[in-house]
Amino acid sequence: MPNMMLLILGMAIVTYLPRFLPLYLLTKIKIPEIVVAWLRYVPVAVLSALIMPGIFTVDKQFAVSFSHPYLPASILAFLVAYRTKNMMLTVSIGMVTVLIWQVIF
């Protein structure tokens, strides 16, 4: 039983430290504006890296085809998001477009 408690405590420390240390250390220093400006692009880059393979990959191969439902749905969802800035409407339009595209093709 004591070994299990030490294991749980060790896992808690290993999980907590990588989150706490950068937060603690970076609040003590002044980050240059150029770095802050650069860091603003990180979420967009990560989201693009996660989404783009799903849009342009069909059967594990690169394909740009409007018969694949994710490409027209992503284009329409992008336009709706850009125009309305409404997350719920954007997701709904994207899902409905995929559904309709799968029925049509």
PDB file as gemmi writes it, atoms N, CA and C in Angstrom:
CRYST1    1.000    1.000    1.000  90.00  90.00  90.00 P 1                      
ATOM      1  N   MET A   1       0.808  -1.207   0.000  1.00  0.00           N  
ATOM      2  CA  MET A   1       0.000   0.000   0.000  1.00  0.00           C  
ATOM      3  C   MET A   1       0.851   1.272   0.000  1.00  0.00           C  
ATOM      4  N   PRO A   2       1.923   1.361   0.810  1.00  0.00           N  
ATOM      5  CA  PRO A   2       2.741   2.577   0.770  1.00  0.00           C  
ATOM      6  C   PRO A   2       3.393   2.793  -0.599  1.00  0.00           C  
ATOM      7  N   ASN A   3       3.740   1.692  -1.291  1.00  0.00           N  
ATOM      8  CA  ASN A   3       4.323   1.832  -2.625  1.00  0.00           C  
ATOM      9  C   ASN A   3       3.325   2.455  -3.597  1.00  0.00           C  
ATOM     10  N   MET A   4       2.059   2.081  -3.454  1.00  0.00           N  
ATOM     11  CA  MET A   4       1.021   2.632  -4.322  1.00  0.00           C  
ATOM     12  C   MET A   4       0.846   4.125  -4.065  1.00  0.00           C  
ATOM     13  N   MET A   5       0.893   4.532  -2.821  1.00  0.00           N  
ATOM     14  CA  MET A   5       0.756   5.951  -2.486  1.00  0.00           C  
ATOM     15  C   MET A   5       1.944   6.745  -3.025  1.00  0.00           C  
ATOM     16  N   LEU A   6       3.149   6.179  -2.926  1.00  0.00           N  
ATOM     17  CA  LEU A   6       4.327   6.843  -3.487  1.00  0.00           C  
ATOM     18  C   LEU A   6       4.218   6.951  -5.010  1.00  0.00           C  
ATOM     19  N   LEU A   7       3.692   5.919  -5.633  1.00  0.00           N  
ATOM     20  CA  LEU A   7       3.509   5.942  -7.078  1.00  0.00           C  
ATOM     21  C   LEU A   7       2.508   7.028  -7.481  1.00  0.00           C  
ATOM     22  N   ILE A   8       1.402   7.120  -6.771  1.00  0.00           N  
ATOM     23  CA  ILE A   8       0.392   8.144  -7.058  1.00  0.00           C  
ATOM     24  C   ILE A   8       0.965   9.536  -6.816  1.00  0.00           C  
ATOM     25  N   LEU A   9       1.697   9.709  -5.726  1.00  0.00           N  
ATOM     26  CA  LEU A   9       2.318  10.996  -5.439  1.00  0.00           C  
ATOM     27  C   LEU A   9       3.337  11.368  -6.520  1.00  0.00           C  
ATOM     28  N   GLY A  10       4.132  10.404  -6.946  1.00  0.00           N  
ATOM     29  CA  GLY A  10       5.111  10.652  -8.007  1.00  0.00           C  
ATOM     30  C   GLY A  10       4.438  11.041  -9.318  1.00  0.00           C  
ATOM     31  N   MET A  11       3.348  10.359  -9.671  1.00  0.00           N  
ATOM     32  CA  MET A  11       2.630  10.694 -10.901  1.00  0.00           C  
ATOM     33  C   MET A  11       2.006  12.079 -10.806  1.00  0.00           C  
ATOM     34  N   ALA A  12       1.518  12.441  -9.627  1.00  0.00           N  
ATOM     35  CA  ALA A  12       0.936  13.773  -9.444  1.00  0.00           C  
ATOM     36  C   ALA A  12       1.998  14.853  -9.620  1.00  0.00           C  
ATOM     37  N   ILE A  13       3.182  14.618  -9.064  1.00  0.00           N  
ATOM     38  CA  ILE A  13       4.270  15.599  -9.197  1.00  0.00           C  
ATOM     39  C   ILE A  13       4.717  15.714 -10.652  1.00  0.00           C  
ATOM     40  N   VAL A  14       4.864  14.577 -11.322  1.00  0.00           N  
ATOM     41  CA  VAL A  14       5.300  14.579 -12.720  1.00  0.00           C  
ATOM     42  C   VAL A  14       4.250  15.250 -13.616  1.00  0.00           C  
ATOM     43  N   THR A  15       2.992  15.145 -13.269  1.00  0.00           N  
ATOM     44  CA  THR A  15       1.935  15.796 -14.043  1.00  0.00           C  
ATOM     45  C   THR A  15       1.867  17.285 -13.745  1.00  0.00           C  
ATOM     46  N   TYR A  16       2.056  17.663 -12.518  1.00  0.00           N  
ATOM     47  CA  TYR A  16       1.875  19.051 -12.095  1.00  0.00           C  
ATOM     48  C   TYR A  16       3.056  19.945 -12.470  1.00  0.00           C  
ATOM     49  N   LEU A  17       4.282  19.451 -12.307  1.00  0.00           N  
ATOM     50  CA  LEU A  17       5.467  20.284 -12.529  1.00  0.00           C  
ATOM     51  C   LEU A  17       5.588  20.854 -13.949  1.00  0.00           C  
ATOM     52  N   PRO A  18       5.380  20.069 -15.006  1.00  0.00           N  
ATOM     53  CA  PRO A  18       5.498  20.667 -16.346  1.00  0.00           C  
ATOM     54  C   PRO A  18       4.467  21.764 -16.616  1.00  0.00           C  
ATOM     55  N   ARG A  19       3.393  21.781 -15.886  1.00  0.00           N  
ATOM     56  CA  ARG A  19       2.390  22.834 -16.049  1.00  0.00           C  
ATOM     57  C   ARG A  19       2.706  24.045 -15.180  1.00  0.00           C  
ATOM     58  N   PHE A  20       3.207  23.779 -13.998  1.00  0.00           N  
ATOM     59  CA  PHE A  20       3.442  24.853 -13.041  1.00  0.00           C  
ATOM     60  C   PHE A  20       4.725  25.633 -13.328  1.00  0.00           C  
ATOM     61  N   LEU A  21       5.815  24.933 -13.622  1.00  0.00           N  
ATOM     62  CA  LEU A  21       7.111  25.597 -13.773  1.00  0.00           C  
ATOM     63  C   LEU A  21       7.130  26.667 -14.866  1.00  0.00           C  
ATOM     64  N   PRO A  22       6.661  26.393 -16.084  1.00  0.00           N  
ATOM     65  CA  PRO A  22       6.668  27.483 -17.076  1.00  0.00           C  
ATOM     66  C   PRO A  22       5.790  28.658 -16.656  1.00  0.00           C  
ATOM     67  N   LEU A  23       4.653  28.372 -16.076  1.00  0.00           N  
ATOM     68  CA  LEU A  23       3.771  29.443 -15.620  1.00  0.00           C  
ATOM     69  C   LEU A  23       4.460  30.278 -14.546  1.00  0.00           C  
ATOM     70  N   TYR A  24       5.095  29.631 -13.608  1.00  0.00           N  
ATOM     71  CA  TYR A  24       5.775  30.327 -12.521  1.00  0.00           C  
ATOM     72  C   TYR A  24       6.974  31.124 -13.034  1.00  0.00           C  
ATOM     73  N   LEU A  25       7.780  30.502 -13.886  1.00  0.00           N  
ATOM     74  CA  LEU A  25       8.993  31.165 -14.367  1.00  0.00           C  
ATOM     75  C   LEU A  25       8.682  32.300 -15.341  1.00  0.00           C  
ATOM     76  N   LEU A  26       7.680  32.126 -16.187  1.00  0.00           N  
ATOM     77  CA  LEU A  26       7.379  33.148 -17.187  1.00  0.00           C  
ATOM     78  C   LEU A  26       6.654  34.351 -16.602  1.00  0.00           C  
ATOM     79  N   THR A  27       6.064  34.217 -15.424  1.00  0.00           N  
ATOM     80  CA  THR A  27       5.448  35.388 -14.796  1.00  0.00           C  
ATOM     81  C   THR A  27       6.500  36.279 -14.148  1.00  0.00           C  
ATOM     82  N   LYS A  28       7.690  35.760 -13.962  1.00  0.00           N  
ATOM     83  CA  LYS A  28       8.760  36.529 -13.324  1.00  0.00           C  
ATOM     84  C   LYS A  28       9.557  37.371 -14.316  1.00  0.00           C  
ATOM     85  N   ILE A  29       9.461  37.052 -15.594  1.00  0.00           N  
ATOM     86  CA  ILE A  29      10.249  37.782 -16.584  1.00  0.00           C  
ATOM     87  C   ILE A  29       9.324  38.518 -17.552  1.00  0.00           C  
ATOM     88  N   LYS A  30       9.873  39.512 -18.212  1.00  0.00           N  
ATOM     89  CA  LYS A  30       9.134  40.274 -19.218  1.00  0.00           C  
ATOM     90  C   LYS A  30       9.409  39.643 -20.574  1.00  0.00           C  
ATOM     91  N   ILE A  31       8.371  39.157 -21.214  1.00  0.00           N  
ATOM     92  CA  ILE A  31       8.515  38.531 -22.522  1.00  0.00           C  
ATOM     93  C   ILE A  31       8.489  39.629 -23.587  1.00  0.00           C  
ATOM     94  N   PRO A  32       9.451  39.626 -24.500  1.00  0.00           N  
ATOM     95  CA  PRO A  32       9.476  40.658 -25.545  1.00  0.00           C  
ATOM     96  C   PRO A  32       8.206  40.619 -26.407  1.00  0.00           C  
ATOM     97  N   GLU A  33       7.805  41.779 -26.885  1.00  0.00           N  
ATOM     98  CA  GLU A  33       6.581  41.886 -27.686  1.00  0.00           C  
ATOM     99  C   GLU A  33       6.639  41.035 -28.947  1.00  0.00           C  
ATOM    100  N   ILE A  34       7.813  40.910 -29.535  1.00  0.00           N  
ATOM    101  CA  ILE A  34       7.930  40.115 -30.762  1.00  0.00           C  
ATOM    102  C   ILE A  34       7.627  38.649 -30.487  1.00  0.00           C  
ATOM    103  N   VAL A  35       8.023  38.156 -29.317  1.00  0.00           N  
ATOM    104  CA  VAL A  35       7.737  36.770 -28.944  1.00  0.00           C  
ATOM    105  C   VAL A  35       6.247  36.601 -28.674  1.00  0.00           C  
ATOM    106  N   VAL A  36       5.644  37.559 -27.991  1.00  0.00           N  
ATOM    107  CA  VAL A  36       4.204  37.505 -27.721  1.00  0.00           C  
ATOM    108  C   VAL A  36       3.428  37.533 -29.034  1.00  0.00           C  
ATOM    109  N   ALA A  37       3.851  38.376 -29.966  1.00  0.00           N  
ATOM    110  CA  ALA A  37       3.186  38.442 -31.272  1.00  0.00           C  
ATOM    111  C   ALA A  37       3.320  37.116 -32.012  1.00  0.00           C  
ATOM    112  N   TRP A  38       4.491  36.505 -31.924  1.00  0.00           N  
ATOM    113  CA  TRP A  38       4.715  35.223 -32.574  1.00  0.00           C  
ATOM    114  C   TRP A  38       3.860  34.130 -31.932  1.00  0.00           C  
ATOM    115  N   LEU A  39       3.749  34.146 -30.619  1.00  0.00           N  
ATOM    116  CA  LEU A  39       2.981  33.126 -29.906  1.00  0.00           C  
ATOM    117  C   LEU A  39       1.483  33.205 -30.197  1.00  0.00           C  
ATOM    118  N   ARG A  40       1.004  34.346 -30.650  1.00  0.00           N  
ATOM    119  CA  ARG A  40      -0.420  34.466 -30.988  1.00  0.00           C  
ATOM    120  C   ARG A  40      -0.802  33.573 -32.166  1.00  0.00           C  
ATOM    121  N   TYR A  41       0.159  33.199 -32.984  1.00  0.00           N  
ATOM    122  CA  TYR A  41      -0.120  32.354 -34.144  1.00  0.00           C  
ATOM    123  C   TYR A  41      -0.089  30.864 -33.821  1.00  0.00           C  
ATOM    124  N   VAL A  42       0.358  30.484 -32.653  1.00  0.00           N  
ATOM    125  CA  VAL A  42       0.488  29.073 -32.306  1.00  0.00           C  
ATOM    126  C   VAL A  42      -0.863  28.351 -32.322  1.00  0.00           C  
ATOM    127  N   PRO A  43      -1.934  28.871 -31.713  1.00  0.00           N  
ATOM    128  CA  PRO A  43      -3.206  28.140 -31.765  1.00  0.00           C  
ATOM    129  C   PRO A  43      -3.724  27.928 -33.184  1.00  0.00           C  
ATOM    130  N   VAL A  44      -3.575  28.906 -34.039  1.00  0.00           N  
ATOM    131  CA  VAL A  44      -4.030  28.776 -35.423  1.00  0.00           C  
ATOM    132  C   VAL A  44      -3.219  27.713 -36.149  1.00  0.00           C  
ATOM    133  N   ALA A  45      -1.921  27.699 -35.922  1.00  0.00           N  
ATOM    134  CA  ALA A  45      -1.055  26.720 -36.576  1.00  0.00           C  
ATOM    135  C   ALA A  45      -1.367  25.305 -36.101  1.00  0.00           C  
ATOM    136  N   VAL A  46      -1.584  25.144 -34.814  1.00  0.00           N  
ATOM    137  CA  VAL A  46      -1.894  23.820 -34.273  1.00  0.00           C  
ATOM    138  C   VAL A  46      -3.247  23.341 -34.784  1.00  0.00           C  
ATOM    139  N   LEU A  47      -4.238  24.209 -34.772  1.00  0.00           N  
ATOM    140  CA  LEU A  47      -5.564  23.840 -35.261  1.00  0.00           C  
ATOM    141  C   LEU A  47      -5.513  23.481 -36.746  1.00  0.00           C  
ATOM    142  N   SER A  48      -4.762  24.226 -37.522  1.00  0.00           N  
ATOM    143  CA  SER A  48      -4.615  23.915 -38.947  1.00  0.00           C  
ATOM    144  C   SER A  48      -3.941  22.564 -39.146  1.00  0.00           C  
ATOM    145  N   ALA A  49      -2.920  22.288 -38.360  1.00  0.00           N  
ATOM    146  CA  ALA A  49      -2.217  21.010 -38.471  1.00  0.00           C  
ATOM    147  C   ALA A  49      -3.115  19.838 -38.100  1.00  0.00           C  
ATOM    148  N   LEU A  50      -4.069  20.055 -37.226  1.00  0.00           N  
ATOM    149  CA  LEU A  50      -4.993  18.990 -36.846  1.00  0.00           C  
ATOM    150  C   LEU A  50      -6.109  18.801 -37.873  1.00  0.00           C  
ATOM    151  N   ILE A  51      -6.579  19.881 -38.470  1.00  0.00           N  
ATOM    152  CA  ILE A  51      -7.747  19.822 -39.346  1.00  0.00           C  
ATOM    153  C   ILE A  51      -7.389  19.476 -40.792  1.00  0.00           C  
ATOM    154  N   MET A  52      -6.338  20.051 -41.324  1.00  0.00           N  
ATOM    155  CA  MET A  52      -6.034  19.912 -42.752  1.00  0.00           C  
ATOM    156  C   MET A  52      -5.858  18.469 -43.236  1.00  0.00           C  
ATOM    157  N   PRO A  53      -5.187  17.585 -42.507  1.00  0.00           N  
ATOM    158  CA  PRO A  53      -5.096  16.206 -43.006  1.00  0.00           C  
ATOM    159  C   PRO A  53      -6.463  15.538 -43.167  1.00  0.00           C  
ATOM    160  N   GLY A  54      -7.400  15.839 -42.298  1.00  0.00           N  
ATOM    161  CA  GLY A  54      -8.733  15.263 -42.432  1.00  0.00           C  
ATOM    162  C   GLY A  54      -9.491  15.788 -43.631  1.00  0.00           C  
ATOM    163  N   ILE A  55      -9.222  17.020 -43.997  1.00  0.00           N  
ATOM    164  CA  ILE A  55      -9.918  17.624 -45.139  1.00  0.00           C  
ATOM    165  C   ILE A  55      -9.341  17.118 -46.457  1.00  0.00           C  
ATOM    166  N   PHE A  56      -8.021  16.983 -46.535  1.00  0.00           N  
ATOM    167  CA  PHE A  56      -7.373  16.668 -47.805  1.00  0.00           C  
ATOM    168  C   PHE A  56      -6.880  15.230 -47.917  1.00  0.00           C  
ATOM    169  N   THR A  57      -7.318  14.333 -47.046  1.00  0.00           N  
ATOM    170  CA  THR A  57      -6.892  12.943 -47.116  1.00  0.00           C  
ATOM    171  C   THR A  57      -8.100  12.044 -47.335  1.00  0.00           C  
ATOM    172  N   VAL A  58      -8.028  11.241 -48.400  1.00  0.00           N  
ATOM    173  CA  VAL A  58      -9.070  10.262 -48.694  1.00  0.00           C  
ATOM    174  C   VAL A  58      -8.376   8.919 -48.854  1.00  0.00           C  
ATOM    175  N   ASP A  59      -8.774   7.941 -48.078  1.00  0.00           N  
ATOM    176  CA  ASP A  59      -8.169   6.604 -48.118  1.00  0.00           C  
ATOM    177  C   ASP A  59      -6.650   6.661 -47.978  1.00  0.00           C  
ATOM    178  N   LYS A  60      -6.186   7.451 -47.037  1.00  0.00           N  
ATOM    179  CA  LYS A  60      -4.768   7.605 -46.696  1.00  0.00           C  
ATOM    180  C   LYS A  60      -3.929   8.185 -47.834  1.00  0.00           C  
ATOM    181  N   GLN A  61      -4.576   8.897 -48.753  1.00  0.00           N  
ATOM    182  CA  GLN A  61      -3.854   9.546 -49.841  1.00  0.00           C  
ATOM    183  C   GLN A  61      -4.343  10.976 -49.969  1.00  0.00           C  
ATOM    184  N   PHE A  62      -3.426  11.853 -50.373  1.00  0.00           N  
ATOM    185  CA  PHE A  62      -3.771  13.260 -50.579  1.00  0.00           C  
ATOM    186  C   PHE A  62      -4.727  13.370 -51.756  1.00  0.00           C  
ATOM    187  N   ALA A  63      -5.848  14.057 -51.540  1.00  0.00           N  
ATOM    188  CA  ALA A  63      -6.832  14.221 -52.611  1.00  0.00           C  
ATOM    189  C   ALA A  63      -7.591  15.521 -52.407  1.00  0.00           C  
ATOM    190  N   VAL A  64      -7.665  16.306 -53.472  1.00  0.00           N  
ATOM    191  CA  VAL A  64      -8.480  17.515 -53.452  1.00  0.00           C  
ATOM    192  C   VAL A  64      -9.653  17.239 -54.378  1.00  0.00           C  
ATOM    193  N   SER A  65     -10.794  16.911 -53.773  1.00  0.00           N  
ATOM    194  CA  SER A  65     -11.956  16.536 -54.561  1.00  0.00           C  
ATOM    195  C   SER A  65     -13.214  17.024 -53.866  1.00  0.00           C  
ATOM    196  N   PHE A  66     -14.106  17.598 -54.644  1.00  0.00           N  
ATOM    197  CA  PHE A  66     -15.361  18.057 -54.064  1.00  0.00           C  
ATOM    198  C   PHE A  66     -16.343  16.911 -53.856  1.00  0.00           C  
ATOM    199  N   SER A  67     -16.014  15.707 -54.321  1.00  0.00           N  
ATOM    200  CA  SER A  67     -16.869  14.563 -54.012  1.00  0.00           C  
ATOM    201  C   SER A  67     -16.624  14.077 -52.581  1.00  0.00           C  
ATOM    202  N   HIS A  68     -15.492  14.437 -52.019  1.00  0.00           N  
ATOM    203  CA  HIS A  68     -15.193  14.151 -50.616  1.00  0.00           C  
ATOM    204  C   HIS A  68     -15.904  15.210 -49.772  1.00  0.00           C  
ATOM    205  N   PRO A  69     -16.796  14.843 -48.856  1.00  0.00           N  
ATOM    206  CA  PRO A  69     -17.674  15.833 -48.207  1.00  0.00           C  
ATOM    207  C   PRO A  69     -16.975  16.837 -47.299  1.00  0.00           C  
ATOM    208  N   TYR A  70     -15.773  16.547 -46.833  1.00  0.00           N  
ATOM    209  CA  TYR A  70     -15.140  17.450 -45.870  1.00  0.00           C  
ATOM    210  C   TYR A  70     -14.617  18.733 -46.502  1.00  0.00           C  
ATOM    211  N   LEU A  71     -14.229  18.681 -47.766  1.00  0.00           N  
ATOM    212  CA  LEU A  71     -13.709  19.889 -48.416  1.00  0.00           C  
ATOM    213  C   LEU A  71     -14.797  20.949 -48.609  1.00  0.00           C  
ATOM    214  N   PRO A  72     -15.930  20.634 -49.230  1.00  0.00           N  
ATOM    215  CA  PRO A  72     -16.964  21.678 -49.346  1.00  0.00           C  
ATOM    216  C   PRO A  72     -17.518  22.110 -47.992  1.00  0.00           C  
ATOM    217  N   ALA A  73     -17.613  21.180 -47.048  1.00  0.00           N  
ATOM    218  CA  ALA A  73     -18.116  21.538 -45.716  1.00  0.00           C  
ATOM    219  C   ALA A  73     -17.152  22.476 -45.010  1.00  0.00           C  
ATOM    220  N   SER A  74     -15.859  22.244 -45.160  1.00  0.00           N  
ATOM    221  CA  SER A  74     -14.890  23.126 -44.497  1.00  0.00           C  
ATOM    222  C   SER A  74     -14.871  24.508 -45.142  1.00  0.00           C  
ATOM    223  N   ILE A  75     -15.024  24.567 -46.455  1.00  0.00           N  
ATOM    224  CA  ILE A  75     -15.071  25.870 -47.130  1.00  0.00           C  
ATOM    225  C   ILE A  75     -16.299  26.649 -46.683  1.00  0.00           C  
ATOM    226  N   LEU A  76     -17.449  25.980 -46.665  1.00  0.00           N  
ATOM    227  CA  LEU A  76     -18.676  26.652 -46.241  1.00  0.00           C  
ATOM    228  C   LEU A  76     -18.610  27.051 -44.765  1.00  0.00           C  
ATOM    229  N   ALA A  77     -18.069  26.171 -43.927  1.00  0.00           N  
ATOM    230  CA  ALA A  77     -17.943  26.490 -42.501  1.00  0.00           C  
ATOM    231  C   ALA A  77     -17.003  27.673 -42.289  1.00  0.00           C  
ATOM    232  N   PHE A  78     -15.925  27.732 -43.061  1.00  0.00           N  
ATOM    233  CA  PHE A  78     -15.012  28.877 -42.962  1.00  0.00           C  
ATOM    234  C   PHE A  78     -15.725  30.174 -43.316  1.00  0.00           C  
ATOM    235  N   LEU A  79     -16.487  30.153 -44.391  1.00  0.00           N  
ATOM    236  CA  LEU A  79     -17.203  31.359 -44.806  1.00  0.00           C  
ATOM    237  C   LEU A  79     -18.232  31.792 -43.764  1.00  0.00           C  
ATOM    238  N   VAL A  80     -18.948  30.819 -43.195  1.00  0.00           N  
ATOM    239  CA  VAL A  80     -19.937  31.137 -42.156  1.00  0.00           C  
ATOM    240  C   VAL A  80     -19.236  31.689 -40.919  1.00  0.00           C  
ATOM    241  N   ALA A  81     -18.130  31.082 -40.528  1.00  0.00           N  
ATOM    242  CA  ALA A  81     -17.394  31.557 -39.349  1.00  0.00           C  
ATOM    243  C   ALA A  81     -16.852  32.957 -39.572  1.00  0.00           C  
ATOM    244  N   TYR A  82     -16.326  33.207 -40.750  1.00  0.00           N  
ATOM    245  CA  TYR A  82     -15.771  34.525 -41.060  1.00  0.00           C  
ATOM    246  C   TYR A  82     -16.859  35.591 -41.055  1.00  0.00           C  
ATOM    247  N   ARG A  83     -18.012  35.231 -41.581  1.00  0.00           N  
ATOM    248  CA  ARG A  83     -19.095  36.212 -41.717  1.00  0.00           C  
ATOM    249  C   ARG A  83     -19.838  36.439 -40.403  1.00  0.00           C  
ATOM    250  N   THR A  84     -20.145  35.362 -39.664  1.00  0.00           N  
ATOM    251  CA  THR A  84     -21.023  35.491 -38.493  1.00  0.00           C  
ATOM    252  C   THR A  84     -20.283  35.492 -37.166  1.00  0.00           C  
ATOM    253  N   LYS A  85     -19.096  34.889 -37.102  1.00  0.00           N  
ATOM    254  CA  LYS A  85     -18.347  34.734 -35.841  1.00  0.00           C  
ATOM    255  C   LYS A  85     -19.156  33.943 -34.804  1.00  0.00           C  
ATOM    256  N   ASN A  86     -20.026  33.042 -35.277  1.00  0.00           N  
ATOM    257  CA  ASN A  86     -20.905  32.256 -34.417  1.00  0.00           C  
ATOM    258  C   ASN A  86     -20.460  30.795 -34.479  1.00  0.00           C  
ATOM    259  N   MET A  87     -19.906  30.285 -33.380  1.00  0.00           N  
ATOM    260  CA  MET A  87     -19.363  28.930 -33.347  1.00  0.00           C  
ATOM    261  C   MET A  87     -20.443  27.870 -33.559  1.00  0.00           C  
ATOM    262  N   MET A  88     -21.581  28.031 -32.896  1.00  0.00           N  
ATOM    263  CA  MET A  88     -22.650  27.035 -33.003  1.00  0.00           C  
ATOM    264  C   MET A  88     -23.185  26.963 -34.434  1.00  0.00           C  
ATOM    265  N   LEU A  89     -23.391  28.100 -35.052  1.00  0.00           N  
ATOM    266  CA  LEU A  89     -23.875  28.124 -36.431  1.00  0.00           C  
ATOM    267  C   LEU A  89     -22.835  27.526 -37.376  1.00  0.00           C  
ATOM    268  N   THR A  90     -21.575  27.825 -37.149  1.00  0.00           N  
ATOM    269  CA  THR A  90     -20.503  27.304 -38.000  1.00  0.00           C  
ATOM    270  C   THR A  90     -20.440  25.785 -37.939  1.00  0.00           C  
ATOM    271  N   VAL A  91     -20.458  25.234 -36.739  1.00  0.00           N  
ATOM    272  CA  VAL A  91     -20.401  23.776 -36.580  1.00  0.00           C  
ATOM    273  C   VAL A  91     -21.646  23.127 -37.174  1.00  0.00           C  
ATOM    274  N   SER A  92     -22.798  23.722 -36.938  1.00  0.00           N  
ATOM    275  CA  SER A  92     -24.050  23.169 -37.468  1.00  0.00           C  
ATOM    276  C   SER A  92     -24.050  23.160 -38.992  1.00  0.00           C  
ATOM    277  N   ILE A  93     -23.640  24.254 -39.598  1.00  0.00           N  
ATOM    278  CA  ILE A  93     -23.584  24.336 -41.063  1.00  0.00           C  
ATOM    279  C   ILE A  93     -22.597  23.309 -41.612  1.00  0.00           C  
ATOM    280  N   GLY A  94     -21.460  23.161 -40.970  1.00  0.00           N  
ATOM    281  CA  GLY A  94     -20.482  22.173 -41.411  1.00  0.00           C  
ATOM    282  C   GLY A  94     -21.022  20.759 -41.332  1.00  0.00           C  
ATOM    283  N   MET A  95     -21.695  20.430 -40.242  1.00  0.00           N  
ATOM    284  CA  MET A  95     -22.247  19.084 -40.078  1.00  0.00           C  
ATOM    285  C   MET A  95     -23.360  18.807 -41.084  1.00  0.00           C  
ATOM    286  N   VAL A  96     -24.234  19.776 -41.273  1.00  0.00           N  
ATOM    287  CA  VAL A  96     -25.334  19.601 -42.228  1.00  0.00           C  
ATOM    288  C   VAL A  96     -24.785  19.481 -43.646  1.00  0.00           C  
ATOM    289  N   THR A  97     -23.759  20.243 -43.966  1.00  0.00           N  
ATOM    290  CA  THR A  97     -23.156  20.158 -45.297  1.00  0.00           C  
ATOM    291  C   THR A  97     -22.548  18.783 -45.535  1.00  0.00           C  
ATOM    292  N   VAL A  98     -21.852  18.231 -44.541  1.00  0.00           N  
ATOM    293  CA  VAL A  98     -21.290  16.882 -44.677  1.00  0.00           C  
ATOM    294  C   VAL A  98     -22.415  15.876 -44.877  1.00  0.00           C  
ATOM    295  N   LEU A  99     -23.474  15.986 -44.107  1.00  0.00           N  
ATOM    296  CA  LEU A  99     -24.605  15.059 -44.219  1.00  0.00           C  
ATOM    297  C   LEU A  99     -25.229  15.131 -45.608  1.00  0.00           C  
ATOM    298  N   ILE A 100     -25.506  16.335 -46.071  1.00  0.00           N  
ATOM    299  CA  ILE A 100     -26.116  16.502 -47.395  1.00  0.00           C  
ATOM    300  C   ILE A 100     -25.182  15.993 -48.488  1.00  0.00           C  
ATOM    301  N   TRP A 101     -23.890  16.297 -48.368  1.00  0.00           N  
ATOM    302  CA  TRP A 101     -22.923  15.876 -49.385  1.00  0.00           C  
ATOM    303  C   TRP A 101     -22.820  14.356 -49.443  1.00  0.00           C  
ATOM    304  N   GLN A 102     -22.914  13.685 -48.289  1.00  0.00           N  
ATOM    305  CA  GLN A 102     -22.854  12.225 -48.275  1.00  0.00           C  
ATOM    306  C   GLN A 102     -24.099  11.617 -48.906  1.00  0.00           C  
ATOM    307  N   VAL A 103     -25.237  12.273 -48.745  1.00  0.00           N  
ATOM    308  CA  VAL A 103     -26.470  11.767 -49.349  1.00  0.00           C  
ATOM    309  C   VAL A 103     -26.430  11.969 -50.865  1.00  0.00           C  
ATOM    310  N   ILE A 104     -25.938  13.128 -51.306  1.00  0.00           N  
ATOM    311  CA  ILE A 104     -25.908  13.437 -52.739  1.00  0.00           C  
ATOM    312  C   ILE A 104     -24.894  12.570 -53.475  1.00  0.00           C  
ATOM    313  N   PHE A 105     -23.688  12.446 -52.930  1.00  0.00           N  
ATOM    314  CA  PHE A 105     -22.639  11.688 -53.619  1.00  0.00           C  
ATOM    315  C   PHE A 105     -22.479  10.338 -52.977  1.00  0.00           C  
TER     316      PHE A 105                                                      
END                                                                             
